[in-house]
Amino acid sequence: MPDLAQAALLAFDIDGTLTDATTWWGGPELGWLQRYSVRDGEALLRIRARIPVVPLSRNKTQAARVRMEGLGMDTRWVGTSDKIASLQQICEAFDVAPAHVCHIGDGPDDATVFEAVGFGVAVADAHPVALEAATVVLDAAGGERAIEELELRMEAKR
């Protein structure tokens, strides 16, 4: 089992990781809406007190951007179309080698990131390709306090 406490940066997907991958149409004024766990947000902030935490997501919704801004996250890589190129930018921006990055996600596009980083973490209900590529599979499904579980594992409390 990899020692998640050795991660020097946490990158995370939004859809299917912080959310249960469900969206609702809120009309033209609101756009697509999503449900987020407050406890996962709090866990992200606690992790960020120790290491950089960066969203790495293809999600282009206003809901995702506003949630990330509300948490004080760097949103440069929210809405990316190329997670691998964005990962390289993140590593350069934070001066962290990919081998020291922990990325949590759920989709096939996250599987390619898992292969490029030291710690690939999949949520329990991730796509089969992501589950196969992950070095760690959580017990929690996306949107079900997966970040909180990851935090505990990073602290070796679970």
ABEGO torsion letter per residue (X at the ends): XBBAAABABBBBBABGAABAGBBBBAEAAAEBBBBBBAAAAAAAAAAAAABBBBBBBABABAAAAAAAAAAGBBAAABGBABAAAAAAAAAAAAGBBAAABBBBBABAAAAAAAAABABBBBBAABBAAAAAABABBBABBBGAGAAAAAAAAAAGAX
